[in-house]
Amino acid sequence: MEHYRLYCISKIPSLRVLDFERITLSERLAAKEMFGEDKGQEFVEEIKKKQQLQQQKNSLSKEEKARREKALQLKVMIEQAETLEEITRIEEEMKKGKYDEVLLENEM
């Protein structure tokens, strides 16, 4: 994460070593300047907003993966159908709306 080292230094004043590196006086001063008082709070809020946006992007990508998986399943089912009954069953599932989001996505 961006500025995590300075953030840790500002939150744990007694910290002497982080990631196998000694903490220098200049790092302590930079941490105090960056995360001290109101300016630090604004910076932390900005980081939280970035994290929330990233989480939203990740959840959308999970939904996208699920849609693509359903589309692949439908494609495989159609390709492997050997009898008229199997094709009819797939068609009925499609009419019931089981694959609506897959079909709508492919129309766009």
Buried (B, 14 or more C-beta within 10 A) or exposed (E): EEBEBBBBBBEEEEBEEBEEEEBEEEBBEBBBEBBEEEEBEEBBEEBEEEEEEEEEEEEEEEEEEEBEEBBEEBEEBEEEBEEEEEEEEBEEEBEEEBBEBBEEBEEE
